[in-house]
Amino acid sequence: MLDAALYGGDDRPAVILTYAWDRLLIDPMPGPRGPANFTGLRPLTRSVWTVPADAKPIAPAGSTLPRLAAELPHAFALIDPTHGAEGITRQLEELIDHLAPESIDLLDVGGDILAKGDEPTLRSPLGDALTLAACCQVNASVRLLVAGPGLDGELPAELLADRMGPAALTLTTEHVEPISSVLEWHPSEATAMLAATARGVRGLCEVRDAGLPVPLTDEGPAVHEADLDDALNRNELARAILATETLSEAEQYSREVCGYSEIDYERNKASWLGSQPEQKLDPEAALHQLDHFEAQARDRGITHTTFRRITEALGLNGKQRQDLRALLLSSRPDQYEAPLWRIQPRPE
């Protein structure tokens, strides 16, 4: 969406350097995946591999990147955090030398990259801190952009207001259209809410397994520029991991600075999920459960939710998310406010 808004999209597709770090609904293995977890990757530089459409994650790992590569014109390259912030810095330097890019944007959806590290609502600081630390060490100009302040359900938008500049642009329906087909299957809740707000959806959306309420406001589709050096100076974890050479070393700093590691959370959740019996999708029972969930959500003031949230609230696993989605869209199509699910208002 940002590529379409800033650079015109398809005519000159961007190279998108990103993590293979999907939710456990997609990838049952905790933490990010590296090149060793795929077949069919192609070398771009000595340390950077691209993920083409025919690449495959090695079971039991899962990844959305090959399908993204198949459906979008952009080149997807893999951030490999195995060697800590120093390793990502090396990957960036190699890419800059190889591509000689006209511009480099570091994009965070939600704004938790602007965290200090002690905010009580912060939940996943490590991936952001690693990329922030790396971008601050390359000999090139990197622009830090925050799309949809508050939409990741971590730092509220009002807390971020003085940590970034005014809106540089506002995403619209036109910018969403190039990825509209991807939003029909991709599990990213933050991107789904970003797209929904760009399409004009407003309300209160419940996300994640914890049921976090996220306001969908006029600020939702805004993209702000923030100062990269200010972000590093504020982000205690990013400063602490600047010289790290392994992911486990960076993770230990996260435990010390923030009091936790999100990969530990994923390990615990993956262990718990692995011990649960697989529940079959019974259409009649699922719709009955959905009615109960929606009634409780209405009492909480919720107007929208994500298919990931419904899947987990109904006790289903990630493999059943698309089947559940198909069931809901076929039985109650009027509640689909793409790509979110609208909670049915209370009957008068």
VOGU-3710 file (C-alpha; in Angstrom, 3 decimals, decimal comma):
1> mldaalyggd> 0,000/0,000/0,000  2,797/2,397/0,871  4,623/1,596/-2,358  1,451/2,418/-4,309  0,969/5,667/-2,395  4,557/6,944/-2,532  6,072/5,437/-5,647  3,243/4,402/-7,944  3,305/0,684/-7,200  3,583/-1,690/-10,149
11> drpaviltya> 5,709/0,412/-12,509  8,814/0,239/-10,316  8,203/-2,461/-7,693  10,029/-2,127/-4,408  12,355/-4,640/-2,835  10,721/-5,449/0,499  13,145/-6,681/3,147  11,032/-8,335/5,831  10,951/-11,001/8,516  9,508/-14,452/8,008
21> wdrllidpmp> 7,873/-14,190/11,421  4,263/-15,251/11,151  1,761/-15,775/13,945  1,410/-19,292/15,318  -1,814/-19,594/13,312  0,446/-19,837/10,239  3,796/-20,966/11,618  3,633/-23,281/14,645  7,324/-22,687/15,367  8,061/-19,739/17,693
31> gprgpanftg> 10,287/-16,875/16,590  11,453/-15,826/13,111  12,492/-18,175/10,327  15,891/-18,016/8,644  17,149/-19,205/5,240  17,712/-22,721/6,619  13,941/-23,027/7,140  13,173/-22,738/3,385  13,851/-24,489/0,147  14,014/-22,595/-3,130
41> lrpltrsvwt> 15,415/-19,281/-1,870  17,591/-17,324/-4,286  20,752/-15,450/-3,290  20,633/-11,707/-3,853  23,838/-10,854/-1,995  26,177/-12,882/0,180  23,891/-12,533/3,230  20,493/-11,769/1,672  18,130/-14,272/0,081  14,964/-13,532/-1,844
51> vpadakpiap> 11,776/-15,541/-1,339  10,311/-16,384/-4,772  6,846/-17,785/-5,360  8,158/-21,345/-5,644  10,030/-21,247/-2,329  8,653/-23,478/0,406  9,016/-23,444/4,188  10,387/-26,716/5,532  7,759/-28,436/7,693  6,675/-27,883/10,372
61> agstlprlaa> 7,540/-24,229/9,650  5,045/-22,066/7,802  5,339/-18,745/5,991  3,144/-16,334/4,055  6,086/-14,947/2,046  6,021/-17,367/-0,950  2,331/-16,688/-1,569  2,910/-12,934/-1,232  5,681/-13,242/-3,821  3,271/-15,092/-6,109
71> elphafalid> 0,502/-12,495/-5,852  2,418/-9,208/-5,706  4,950/-7,679/-8,127  7,485/-6,810/-5,432  10,647/-8,717/-4,618  10,599/-10,128/-1,084  13,944/-10,466/0,671  14,439/-12,152/4,018  15,604/-10,356/7,159  17,686/-12,981/8,958
81> pthgaegitr> 18,151/-12,008/12,642  20,269/-15,090/13,410  23,358/-12,902/13,840  21,665/-10,149/15,814  21,643/-6,468/14,912  25,143/-6,713/13,418  23,946/-9,388/11,009  20,960/-7,302/9,866  23,225/-4,267/9,483  25,469/-6,342/7,216
91> qleelidhla> 22,469/-7,452/5,157  21,330/-3,840/4,731  24,801/-2,683/3,712  25,049/-5,443/1,113  21,620/-4,588/-0,284  22,476/-0,893/-0,513  25,709/-1,682/-2,350  23,945/-4,109/-4,695  20,755/-2,160/-5,450  21,901/1,468/-5,127
101> pesidlldvg> 18,331/2,373/-4,101  16,888/5,839/-4,646  15,171/5,671/-1,264  15,096/3,472/1,835  12,040/3,434/4,074  11,785/1,674/7,412  8,066/1,073/7,908  6,329/0,133/11,137  2,572/-0,370/11,297  1,218/0,734/14,670
111> gdilakgdep> 4,174/2,672/16,019  5,645/0,419/18,688  9,051/1,073/17,120  8,765/4,460/18,873  8,519/2,810/22,296  10,866/3,418/25,187  10,583/-0,169/26,359  8,807/0,262/29,675  5,282/0,926/28,381  2,867/-1,541/30,042
121> tlrsplgdal> 0,976/-2,194/26,794  4,103/-3,013/24,750  4,147/-6,671/23,681  6,498/-7,257/20,740  9,494/-4,902/20,803  12,298/-7,204/19,665  11,779/-7,317/15,888  11,338/-3,542/15,710  14,359/-2,909/17,925  16,579/-5,115/15,758
131> tlaaccqvna> 15,667/-3,359/12,510  15,861/0,082/14,131  19,331/-0,693/15,510  20,499/-1,917/12,108  19,089/1,019/10,128  20,834/3,481/12,438  24,218/1,879/11,692  24,239/1,870/7,882  25,962/4,614/5,928  22,821/5,698/4,098
141> svrllvagpg> 19,771/7,850/4,667  16,843/5,845/6,028  13,398/7,380/6,469  11,358/6,054/9,391  7,620/5,861/8,660  4,788/4,917/11,004  1,510/3,862/9,400  -1,710/3,593/11,385  -0,561/4,832/14,811  -1,970/2,553/17,493
151> ldgelpaell> -3,333/-0,064/15,086  -1,077/-2,869/16,349  -2,839/-2,768/19,713  0,312/-1,885/21,619  1,012/1,837/22,083  -2,116/4,026/21,920  -2,147/6,690/19,214  -2,314/9,550/21,734  0,948/8,369/23,335  2,676/8,480/19,941
161> adrmgpaalt> 1,497/11,959/18,959  4,597/13,791/20,207  6,990/11,080/18,990  6,399/11,630/15,270  5,771/14,413/12,794  2,474/15,366/11,173  0,857/12,983/8,705  2,927/12,754/5,515  0,058/11,119/3,632  -3,245/9,379/4,214
171> lttehvepis> -3,936/6,023/2,612  -7,161/5,677/0,631  -9,219/2,948/-1,016  -7,159/3,491/-4,176  -3,976/2,472/-2,342  -5,628/-0,622/-0,862  -6,900/-2,035/-4,147  -3,550/-3,459/-5,380  -3,430/-5,753/-2,330  -7,159/-6,335/-1,860
181> svlewhpsea> -6,919/-9,995/-2,940  -4,094/-10,591/-0,451  -6,226/-9,250/2,389  -8,709/-12,053/1,727  -6,258/-14,596/3,150  -3,332/-12,877/4,879  -3,584/-13,031/8,696  -1,991/-9,661/9,565  -4,446/-7,883/11,855  -2,609/-4,539/11,814
191> tamlaatarg> -2,567/-4,446/8,003  -6,225/-5,482/7,897  -7,188/-2,576/10,162  -4,959/-0,185/8,222  -6,716/-1,174/5,001  -10,149/-1,045/6,623  -9,615/2,487/7,955  -8,313/3,548/4,532  -11,634/2,287/3,152  -13,544/4,350/5,718
201> vrglcevrda> -14,345/1,764/8,396  -14,662/3,291/11,872  -15,403/1,772/15,273  -13,647/-0,381/17,893  -11,934/-3,562/16,692  -11,027/-6,487/18,950  -7,786/-8,289/18,027  -5,335/-10,985/19,063  -5,868/-13,860/21,451  -6,039/-11,380/24,343
211> glpvpltdeg> -8,966/-9,504/22,770  -7,299/-6,083/22,698  -9,632/-3,216/21,713  -8,198/-1,018/18,940  -9,973/2,216/17,899  -10,560/2,615/14,159  -10,441/6,395/13,686  -9,623/9,013/11,078  -5,999/8,724/12,256  -5,944/5,042/11,254
221> pavheadldd> -4,949/5,442/7,573  -2,361/8,164/8,281  1,343/7,646/7,595  3,746/9,753/9,667  7,460/10,365/9,388  9,509/10,078/12,582  13,113/10,948/13,329  15,280/7,822/13,172  17,914/9,071/15,633  15,264/10,224/18,101
231> alnrnelara> 13,662/6,791/17,904  16,996/5,107/18,685  17,720/7,487/21,555  14,291/6,732/23,024  14,323/2,966/22,435  16,376/1,465/25,238  16,252/-2,046/23,795  17,449/-0,923/20,355  20,432/0,829/21,931  21,248/-2,201/24,073
241> ilatetlsea> 21,350/-4,601/21,105  23,352/-2,453/18,652  26,401/-4,747/18,844  24,619/-8,088/19,258  25,860/-10,950/17,104  23,166/-13,545/17,841  19,393/-13,546/18,178  19,608/-15,226/21,577  21,854/-12,404/22,792  19,324/-9,813/21,598
251> eqysrevcgy> 16,529/-11,805/23,203  18,327/-11,796/26,558  18,601/-7,999/26,389  14,839/-7,880/25,779  14,271/-9,841/28,978  16,543/-7,476/30,893  15,292/-4,191/29,412  11,596/-4,930/28,888  11,138/-7,743/31,383  10,176/-10,349/28,773
261> seidyernka> 10,843/-11,736/25,319  7,988/-12,153/22,859  9,664/-15,327/21,616  9,315/-16,787/25,129  5,613/-15,965/24,914  5,420/-17,736/21,554  7,305/-20,738/22,964  4,851/-21,054/25,830  1,829/-20,598/23,578  3,165/-23,062/20,986
271> swlgsqpeqk> 3,692/-25,638/23,730  0,148/-25,106/25,007  -1,358/-25,270/21,510  0,553/-28,469/20,813  -1,042/-30,110/23,850  -4,615/-29,260/22,831  -6,773/-31,766/20,961  -7,700/-30,650/17,465  -11,298/-29,508/17,376  -13,337/-30,178/14,260
281> ldpeaalhql> -15,164/-27,312/12,621  -18,859/-27,983/13,178  -20,712/-25,272/11,183  -23,815/-25,217/13,378  -21,813/-25,191/16,603  -19,431/-22,532/15,251  -22,289/-20,171/14,366  -23,824/-20,718/17,807  -20,447/-19,939/19,419  -20,140/-16,872/17,205
291> dhfeaqardr> -23,502/-15,587/18,460  -22,289/-15,930/22,045  -18,958/-14,251/21,229  -20,691/-11,362/19,447  -23,107/-10,815/22,338  -20,189/-10,481/24,749  -18,244/-8,299/22,306  -21,203/-5,920/21,976  -21,252/-5,575/25,771  -17,594/-4,501/25,546
301> githttfrri> -18,453/-1,850/22,950  -16,789/-3,758/20,105  -17,993/-3,027/16,558  -15,511/-5,092/14,511  -13,073/-7,951/14,888  -10,615/-10,003/12,823  -10,915/-13,563/11,576  -7,838/-14,435/13,629  -9,571/-13,216/16,781  -12,751/-15,186/15,975
311> tealglngkq> -10,742/-18,329/15,209  -8,973/-18,244/18,545  -12,071/-17,153/20,491  -13,921/-20,205/19,123  -11,074/-22,524/20,135  -10,114/-23,429/16,565  -6,598/-23,732/15,169  -4,857/-21,824/12,421  -5,521/-24,486/9,788  -9,248/-23,926/10,286
321> rqdlrallls> -9,172/-20,133/9,984  -9,879/-20,059/6,251  -12,639/-22,690/6,555  -14,247/-20,659/9,339  -13,937/-17,509/7,271  -15,621/-19,182/4,301  -18,434/-20,384/6,563  -19,031/-16,915/7,971  -18,943/-15,190/4,587  -21,382/-17,657/3,070
331> srpdqyeapl> -23,822/-17,629/5,979  -23,666/-13,948/6,983  -22,144/-11,974/4,090  -23,670/-8,671/5,251  -21,321/-8,651/8,242  -18,153/-8,618/6,121  -16,627/-5,143/6,048  -13,505/-6,041/4,100  -11,203/-7,232/5,457  -12,818/-7,145/8,941
341> wriqprpe> -15,865/-8,789/10,463  -18,571/-6,416/11,685  -20,238/-7,332/14,957  -23,972/-7,462/14,414  -25,655/-4,609/16,318  -28,039/-5,563/19,097  -31,544/-6,186/17,738  -33,958/-3,373/18,532
//
